[in-house]
Amino acid sequence: MSIFNRDFFDFVLDNGEQLRISKGDNLKDSSYIYIVSDGIVAEYKGDVIIDIYRRKETLYLNGTFAVCLSSGKLYRIKKSMLSNYNDYLFKIVDYKSQHLIGKLHNICTGRVEKRLADLLCSFGDKYGIHNGRSVFVPFSMSRSRISDMINCRAETVSRIFSDWESKSFIEISKEGFDLCNLHQQKF
């Protein structure tokens, strides 16, 4: 989740530090702003995923930390070097707040099946690789993490996944998941 600003992006690439990341790496230093150049990064508050970031998205840690969900490359720059971009940074924080309010509404209302389908389809829209018959999302998440994101129990996610796999709505593997025809279902 981010608002893209070309000048800011170029400034960070020119003046920031490039980091190679591996799956499982942690980012905890909130004195930096991070831009994802390649790969996927999840932002956490405690054990709860706040959001997931991908290419050209700006990660602004504020009482949170991040975990790399795939290998890739980031750029980071000290927040203190960004005084010319204070308005843009404020927009990022404001956008993030509005986004989180919307997510809270979505995870607290409606049927669990619909919340889960909406979450997986949003991952497919944002991170999916279309392969002709389905959309493959190239990162795996535990049922516990997913249940945290939609405000239910991990057992409920497991039950729904089993049902959906038997109906060929999704296919789950250790590399990620395929959304076969989940987006066509009405929940």
N, C-alpha and C positions, 0 to 999 in steps of 0.2 A: 504494500500500500504506500503510495507516494505521489507527490505532485512533481512532475519533471520540469527542471529549469536548466536549459542548455548552458547558460553562462556559469551557473553554479557547478554543474557537472564538469565542464572544461576546467574550471579553476581547481577543483579537487584533483582531477587527473594530472594537471600540470604541477601542482604544489603539494599534493598529498603523497602518502607512502603506499606502495602496492604490497598486498599481502596475498600469498597463496594459502588457500584454506583446504582442509580435508573434512570429510564427513565426521561429525562428532566434535570438531573444534568449538571452543567457547569464546565468546566476545563479551568481556565484562567491563572494559574501561569506558566509562561514560564521559570522559573528557574528550572523546573523539566523536566525529560524525563518520559513518561508514556508507559507502556506495557499493552496491553489489554490481560487479562487472560481469561475473559469470558464476553460476551456481544458485543455490537456494538456501536461505537463512531464515530460521524461525526465531521470533522474539518472545521471550517468556517473562512472566511475573510469577515468581515461585515455580509451581509445577504447571501453571496454566499458560497455554500458547496465546499470546496477544495477537500476533499476526505473522504472516509469512512474506518474505521479500525475495525478489528475483532481479533480473538484469535491469539496470538503470534506476533502481529504487533506492531511496535514501533511508537509512536506518539511524534513528536518533534515540539512543538509549537514555532513559530517564527513570531511574529506579527499576530498571529491567536488565536482562542480559539476553544474549543470543546464542543459538547453537546452529552450526552449519549442518544442513540436511544433505548436502552433497559437496563434492569437491568443486573448487572454482577459484575465483579471484575477486578480491575486494580492494577498494582504495579507502584509506582513512586519512583524516586530517583533524588536527586539534581544533576544538570549538573556538578557542581563543583567536585563531587565525581568520575567523569568518565574520568579523564585525561588519563588513560591507554587505553581508547577506542576512542581517537580523530579521528583516521583513519576511524574507523567504523562509527562514527557520521558524518564525512564528506561524506562518501558513502551514508548514509541515505539522507542527504540534497541534494547531487548530483542526486540520484535516484529520489527523490521527484521533483526536478526541471525538469528533463527529462520527468517524468510522466506527469507533468502539461503542458509542451509544447505539448506533444501528445494529451492531453485532449483538449487544446485550438484549436488545428487543427481539432479535431473531432467535436467540438461544432460549429465551424465556417464554415464548408463545408458540402455540401450534403443536401438532403431533410430532413425536420423536422421529418417525419415519420420514416426514417431510423435512424436518430440520437436518437430518442426516443426508438425505438426498440433495438438499440445497447446498450443504457444505461440500459434499463430494463433487457436485456439478460445478461449483464455483472454483474448486481446485482444478477441475478439468478445463474450464474456460481460461483460467489464468496460467496454468503450468502444463497443461496436457499436450501430448504429442498425438496428432491424428494419424492413424495408420490404416484408414480405409473402412475397417469394420467396427472400430471402437476408438476411444480416446484413452491413451495410457498416461497416467500420472506417475512420473519417475522417482517417487520417494515413498518410503513406507512409514507408517505411523502406527503406534500401538493403539489397541482399542481403548485403553485407558486415556491416552492423549485425546483421541477423537471424542470420547465421552465427555471429557472436560470442556471441549469446545462447543458441545451442544447441550450441556447441562442434563446429563443422564448417567446411568451406571454403565460400566464397561460390559457387564453381562447383557445389557439391553442391546448394545452395539453388536456384540457377538451373535446374539439371537437374530437380529435383523440381517447381518452379513450372511449368516448361514442360509436364511430364507432367500435372500437376493441371489446368492451364488447358485442355489438349487433352481432358481427361475432364470438363470443366465442374465441377470441384470448387471452383475459385476463379476470380475475375476480378480482374486487377491493373490499376490505372490510376495516374496520377501523383497523384491526390487521395487514394488509399487502396486498400483491397481489399475485395471482396465474397466472403464465405464462402457459396457457393451451397449445397453439401451436404457440405462437408468434415466436419462434425461427425457425419455418418451413416456415415463410412467406418471400416473396421477396419484398423489398420496394425500 
